[in-house]
Amino acid sequence: MAKKYLYTFLLLVGFATTGTVFAQEKQAGKTAQETNIDGLTIYPNPVSGDRIYITTKLNEDKEIVIFDVLGKKVLQTVLTSKELNIGTLNPGIYIIQVKEADAVATRKLIVK
């Protein structure tokens, strides 16, 4: 009888320890992915034309990826200036991801 309790106890301790390790790894990965970019501005937002402007303090080349609300990649480019042509996007709500150097930022973009 004591043997069953011992196995149950060891099993529960094993699950509890494993869950804690996975939770810490996910949280550490999340903070590395969501680094802010100093001085990031995306304007105009909401946009009714076919151009948006993306500026930062560093003003380096930026990798831009735009996703629709279903998570499908609809536009990907490297931006060397501050002007981005979004004329191919249909009206709707999008997620824009900006990568500059080692920093990554994600924002909502509304196209009218």
mmCIF file of the C-alpha atoms, coordinates in Angstrom:
data_MODEL
# 
_entry.id   MODEL 
# 
loop_
_atom_site.group_PDB 
_atom_site.id 
_atom_site.type_symbol 
_atom_site.label_atom_id 
_atom_site.label_alt_id 
_atom_site.label_comp_id 
_atom_site.label_asym_id 
_atom_site.label_entity_id 
_atom_site.label_seq_id 
_atom_site.pdbx_PDB_ins_code 
_atom_site.Cartn_x 
_atom_site.Cartn_y 
_atom_site.Cartn_z 
_atom_site.occupancy 
_atom_site.B_iso_or_equiv 
_atom_site.pdbx_formal_charge 
_atom_site.auth_seq_id 
_atom_site.auth_comp_id 
_atom_site.auth_asym_id 
_atom_site.auth_atom_id 
_atom_site.pdbx_PDB_model_num 
ATOM 1   C CA . MET A 1 1   ? 0.000  0.000  0.000   1.00 0.00 ? 1   MET A CA 1 
ATOM 2   C CA . ALA A 1 2   ? 2.812  2.409  0.899   1.00 0.00 ? 2   ALA A CA 1 
ATOM 3   C CA . LYS A 1 3   ? 4.483  1.512  -2.403  1.00 0.00 ? 3   LYS A CA 1 
ATOM 4   C CA . LYS A 1 4   ? 1.467  2.821  -4.386  1.00 0.00 ? 4   LYS A CA 1 
ATOM 5   C CA . TYR A 1 5   ? 1.531  6.112  -2.485  1.00 0.00 ? 5   TYR A CA 1 
ATOM 6   C CA . LEU A 1 6   ? 5.243  6.468  -3.130  1.00 0.00 ? 6   LEU A CA 1 
ATOM 7   C CA . TYR A 1 7   ? 4.805  5.963  -6.896  1.00 0.00 ? 7   TYR A CA 1 
ATOM 8   C CA . THR A 1 8   ? 1.892  8.387  -6.981  1.00 0.00 ? 8   THR A CA 1 
ATOM 9   C CA . PHE A 1 9   ? 3.883  10.972 -5.052  1.00 0.00 ? 9   PHE A CA 1 
ATOM 10  C CA . LEU A 1 10  ? 6.898  10.632 -7.355  1.00 0.00 ? 10  LEU A CA 1 
ATOM 11  C CA . LEU A 1 11  ? 4.676  10.861 -10.413 1.00 0.00 ? 11  LEU A CA 1 
ATOM 12  C CA . LEU A 1 12  ? 3.000  14.054 -9.177  1.00 0.00 ? 12  LEU A CA 1 
ATOM 13  C CA . VAL A 1 13  ? 6.322  15.654 -8.250  1.00 0.00 ? 13  VAL A CA 1 
ATOM 14  C CA . GLY A 1 14  ? 7.666  14.792 -11.718 1.00 0.00 ? 14  GLY A CA 1 
ATOM 15  C CA . PHE A 1 15  ? 4.697  16.424 -13.455 1.00 0.00 ? 15  PHE A CA 1 
ATOM 16  C CA . ALA A 1 16  ? 4.857  19.517 -11.259 1.00 0.00 ? 16  ALA A CA 1 
ATOM 17  C CA . THR A 1 17  ? 8.583  19.993 -11.925 1.00 0.00 ? 17  THR A CA 1 
ATOM 18  C CA . THR A 1 18  ? 8.225  19.451 -15.683 1.00 0.00 ? 18  THR A CA 1 
ATOM 19  C CA . GLY A 1 19  ? 5.383  21.978 -15.938 1.00 0.00 ? 19  GLY A CA 1 
ATOM 20  C CA . THR A 1 20  ? 7.412  24.607 -14.110 1.00 0.00 ? 20  THR A CA 1 
ATOM 21  C CA . VAL A 1 21  ? 10.400 24.180 -16.412 1.00 0.00 ? 21  VAL A CA 1 
ATOM 22  C CA . PHE A 1 22  ? 8.254  24.482 -19.550 1.00 0.00 ? 22  PHE A CA 1 
ATOM 23  C CA . ALA A 1 23  ? 6.486  27.565 -18.211 1.00 0.00 ? 23  ALA A CA 1 
ATOM 24  C CA . GLN A 1 24  ? 9.805  29.281 -17.495 1.00 0.00 ? 24  GLN A CA 1 
ATOM 25  C CA . GLU A 1 25  ? 11.163 28.450 -20.956 1.00 0.00 ? 25  GLU A CA 1 
ATOM 26  C CA . LYS A 1 26  ? 8.061  29.832 -22.681 1.00 0.00 ? 26  LYS A CA 1 
ATOM 27  C CA . GLN A 1 27  ? 8.150  33.006 -20.620 1.00 0.00 ? 27  GLN A CA 1 
ATOM 28  C CA . ALA A 1 28  ? 11.852 33.542 -21.318 1.00 0.00 ? 28  ALA A CA 1 
ATOM 29  C CA . GLY A 1 29  ? 11.248 33.041 -25.050 1.00 0.00 ? 29  GLY A CA 1 
ATOM 30  C CA . LYS A 1 30  ? 8.383  35.506 -25.009 1.00 0.00 ? 30  LYS A CA 1 
ATOM 31  C CA . THR A 1 31  ? 10.434 38.340 -23.548 1.00 0.00 ? 31  THR A CA 1 
ATOM 32  C CA . ALA A 1 32  ? 13.191 37.764 -26.099 1.00 0.00 ? 32  ALA A CA 1 
ATOM 33  C CA . GLN A 1 33  ? 10.673 37.937 -28.964 1.00 0.00 ? 33  GLN A CA 1 
ATOM 34  C CA . GLU A 1 34  ? 8.836  41.073 -27.848 1.00 0.00 ? 34  GLU A CA 1 
ATOM 35  C CA . THR A 1 35  ? 11.635 43.615 -27.513 1.00 0.00 ? 35  THR A CA 1 
ATOM 36  C CA . ASN A 1 36  ? 10.501 47.181 -28.077 1.00 0.00 ? 36  ASN A CA 1 
ATOM 37  C CA . ILE A 1 37  ? 12.021 49.442 -30.704 1.00 0.00 ? 37  ILE A CA 1 
ATOM 38  C CA . ASP A 1 38  ? 12.944 52.916 -29.412 1.00 0.00 ? 38  ASP A CA 1 
ATOM 39  C CA . GLY A 1 39  ? 10.899 55.697 -30.982 1.00 0.00 ? 39  GLY A CA 1 
ATOM 40  C CA . LEU A 1 40  ? 8.840  53.435 -33.256 1.00 0.00 ? 40  LEU A CA 1 
ATOM 41  C CA . THR A 1 41  ? 5.997  55.302 -34.939 1.00 0.00 ? 41  THR A CA 1 
ATOM 42  C CA . ILE A 1 42  ? 3.711  53.988 -37.653 1.00 0.00 ? 42  ILE A CA 1 
ATOM 43  C CA . TYR A 1 43  ? 1.488  56.635 -39.196 1.00 0.00 ? 43  TYR A CA 1 
ATOM 44  C CA . PRO A 1 44  ? -1.145 57.324 -40.339 1.00 0.00 ? 44  PRO A CA 1 
ATOM 45  C CA . ASN A 1 45  ? -3.051 54.603 -38.550 1.00 0.00 ? 45  ASN A CA 1 
ATOM 46  C CA . PRO A 1 46  ? -5.839 54.045 -39.553 1.00 0.00 ? 46  PRO A CA 1 
ATOM 47  C CA . VAL A 1 47  ? -4.657 54.574 -43.114 1.00 0.00 ? 47  VAL A CA 1 
ATOM 48  C CA . SER A 1 48  ? -6.955 55.489 -45.995 1.00 0.00 ? 48  SER A CA 1 
ATOM 49  C CA . GLY A 1 49  ? -4.279 55.903 -48.683 1.00 0.00 ? 49  GLY A CA 1 
ATOM 50  C CA . ASP A 1 50  ? -1.712 53.526 -50.073 1.00 0.00 ? 50  ASP A CA 1 
ATOM 51  C CA . ARG A 1 51  ? 1.337  54.604 -48.021 1.00 0.00 ? 51  ARG A CA 1 
ATOM 52  C CA . ILE A 1 52  ? 2.364  54.408 -44.387 1.00 0.00 ? 52  ILE A CA 1 
ATOM 53  C CA . TYR A 1 53  ? 5.459  55.843 -42.752 1.00 0.00 ? 53  TYR A CA 1 
ATOM 54  C CA . ILE A 1 54  ? 7.567  53.916 -40.247 1.00 0.00 ? 54  ILE A CA 1 
ATOM 55  C CA . THR A 1 55  ? 10.219 55.770 -38.247 1.00 0.00 ? 55  THR A CA 1 
ATOM 56  C CA . THR A 1 56  ? 12.520 54.860 -35.346 1.00 0.00 ? 56  THR A CA 1 
ATOM 57  C CA . LYS A 1 57  ? 15.307 56.507 -33.393 1.00 0.00 ? 57  LYS A CA 1 
ATOM 58  C CA . LEU A 1 58  ? 18.008 54.294 -34.955 1.00 0.00 ? 58  LEU A CA 1 
ATOM 59  C CA . ASN A 1 59  ? 16.653 54.809 -38.483 1.00 0.00 ? 59  ASN A CA 1 
ATOM 60  C CA . GLU A 1 60  ? 18.285 51.574 -39.743 1.00 0.00 ? 60  GLU A CA 1 
ATOM 61  C CA . ASP A 1 61  ? 16.939 49.125 -42.328 1.00 0.00 ? 61  ASP A CA 1 
ATOM 62  C CA . LYS A 1 62  ? 13.808 47.365 -41.077 1.00 0.00 ? 62  LYS A CA 1 
ATOM 63  C CA . GLU A 1 63  ? 12.293 44.014 -41.967 1.00 0.00 ? 63  GLU A CA 1 
ATOM 64  C CA . ILE A 1 64  ? 8.530  44.476 -42.269 1.00 0.00 ? 64  ILE A CA 1 
ATOM 65  C CA . VAL A 1 65  ? 6.036  41.609 -42.218 1.00 0.00 ? 65  VAL A CA 1 
ATOM 66  C CA . ILE A 1 66  ? 2.268  42.203 -42.379 1.00 0.00 ? 66  ILE A CA 1 
ATOM 67  C CA . PHE A 1 67  ? -0.238 39.487 -41.430 1.00 0.00 ? 67  PHE A CA 1 
ATOM 68  C CA . ASP A 1 68  ? -4.017 39.411 -41.829 1.00 0.00 ? 68  ASP A CA 1 
ATOM 69  C CA . VAL A 1 69  ? -6.255 38.587 -38.861 1.00 0.00 ? 69  VAL A CA 1 
ATOM 70  C CA . LEU A 1 70  ? -6.067 34.877 -39.698 1.00 0.00 ? 70  LEU A CA 1 
ATOM 71  C CA . GLY A 1 71  ? -2.264 34.945 -39.413 1.00 0.00 ? 71  GLY A CA 1 
ATOM 72  C CA . LYS A 1 72  ? -1.569 34.659 -43.143 1.00 0.00 ? 72  LYS A CA 1 
ATOM 73  C CA . LYS A 1 73  ? 1.477  36.620 -44.322 1.00 0.00 ? 73  LYS A CA 1 
ATOM 74  C CA . VAL A 1 74  ? 0.243  39.170 -46.868 1.00 0.00 ? 74  VAL A CA 1 
ATOM 75  C CA . LEU A 1 75  ? 3.327  41.378 -47.289 1.00 0.00 ? 75  LEU A CA 1 
ATOM 76  C CA . GLN A 1 76  ? 7.029  41.048 -46.472 1.00 0.00 ? 76  GLN A CA 1 
ATOM 77  C CA . THR A 1 77  ? 9.762  43.512 -47.369 1.00 0.00 ? 77  THR A CA 1 
ATOM 78  C CA . VAL A 1 78  ? 12.927 45.213 -46.182 1.00 0.00 ? 78  VAL A CA 1 
ATOM 79  C CA . LEU A 1 79  ? 12.387 48.921 -45.688 1.00 0.00 ? 79  LEU A CA 1 
ATOM 80  C CA . THR A 1 80  ? 15.402 51.168 -46.318 1.00 0.00 ? 80  THR A CA 1 
ATOM 81  C CA . SER A 1 81  ? 13.478 54.445 -46.213 1.00 0.00 ? 81  SER A CA 1 
ATOM 82  C CA . LYS A 1 82  ? 10.552 55.401 -44.009 1.00 0.00 ? 82  LYS A CA 1 
ATOM 83  C CA . GLU A 1 83  ? 7.800  55.039 -46.650 1.00 0.00 ? 83  GLU A CA 1 
ATOM 84  C CA . LEU A 1 84  ? 5.988  51.720 -47.229 1.00 0.00 ? 84  LEU A CA 1 
ATOM 85  C CA . ASN A 1 85  ? 3.534  51.119 -50.081 1.00 0.00 ? 85  ASN A CA 1 
ATOM 86  C CA . ILE A 1 86  ? 0.513  49.119 -48.858 1.00 0.00 ? 86  ILE A CA 1 
ATOM 87  C CA . GLY A 1 87  ? -1.652 49.721 -51.942 1.00 0.00 ? 87  GLY A CA 1 
ATOM 88  C CA . THR A 1 88  ? -2.070 45.956 -52.482 1.00 0.00 ? 88  THR A CA 1 
ATOM 89  C CA . LEU A 1 89  ? -3.801 45.467 -49.105 1.00 0.00 ? 89  LEU A CA 1 
ATOM 90  C CA . ASN A 1 90  ? -7.591 45.253 -48.952 1.00 0.00 ? 90  ASN A CA 1 
ATOM 91  C CA . PRO A 1 91  ? -9.429 47.273 -46.308 1.00 0.00 ? 91  PRO A CA 1 
ATOM 92  C CA . GLY A 1 92  ? -9.292 45.502 -42.958 1.00 0.00 ? 92  GLY A CA 1 
ATOM 93  C CA . ILE A 1 93  ? -7.304 44.937 -39.791 1.00 0.00 ? 93  ILE A CA 1 
ATOM 94  C CA . TYR A 1 94  ? -3.727 43.691 -40.005 1.00 0.00 ? 94  TYR A CA 1 
ATOM 95  C CA . ILE A 1 95  ? -0.821 42.924 -37.698 1.00 0.00 ? 95  ILE A CA 1 
ATOM 96  C CA . ILE A 1 96  ? 2.463  44.598 -38.653 1.00 0.00 ? 96  ILE A CA 1 
ATOM 97  C CA . GLN A 1 97  ? 5.752  43.247 -37.301 1.00 0.00 ? 97  GLN A CA 1 
ATOM 98  C CA . VAL A 1 98  ? 8.824  45.476 -37.472 1.00 0.00 ? 98  VAL A CA 1 
ATOM 99  C CA . LYS A 1 99  ? 12.354 44.095 -36.921 1.00 0.00 ? 99  LYS A CA 1 
ATOM 100 C CA . GLU A 1 100 ? 15.261 46.499 -36.568 1.00 0.00 ? 100 GLU A CA 1 
ATOM 101 C CA . ALA A 1 101 ? 18.696 45.261 -35.458 1.00 0.00 ? 101 ALA A CA 1 
ATOM 102 C CA . ASP A 1 102 ? 17.925 42.823 -32.594 1.00 0.00 ? 102 ASP A CA 1 
ATOM 103 C CA . ALA A 1 103 ? 14.610 44.452 -31.625 1.00 0.00 ? 103 ALA A CA 1 
ATOM 104 C CA . VAL A 1 104 ? 11.122 43.355 -32.673 1.00 0.00 ? 104 VAL A CA 1 
ATOM 105 C CA . ALA A 1 105 ? 7.822  45.198 -32.291 1.00 0.00 ? 105 ALA A CA 1 
ATOM 106 C CA . THR A 1 106 ? 4.282  44.225 -33.263 1.00 0.00 ? 106 THR A CA 1 
ATOM 107 C CA . ARG A 1 107 ? 1.425  46.671 -33.837 1.00 0.00 ? 107 ARG A CA 1 
ATOM 108 C CA . LYS A 1 108 ? -2.115 46.686 -35.189 1.00 0.00 ? 108 LYS A CA 1 
ATOM 109 C CA . LEU A 1 109 ? -2.645 48.347 -38.582 1.00 0.00 ? 109 LEU A CA 1 
ATOM 110 C CA . ILE A 1 110 ? -6.070 49.418 -39.825 1.00 0.00 ? 110 ILE A CA 1 
ATOM 111 C CA . VAL A 1 111 ? -6.554 49.941 -43.564 1.00 0.00 ? 111 VAL A CA 1 
ATOM 112 C CA . LYS A 1 112 ? -9.740 51.771 -44.605 1.00 0.00 ? 112 LYS A CA 1 
# 
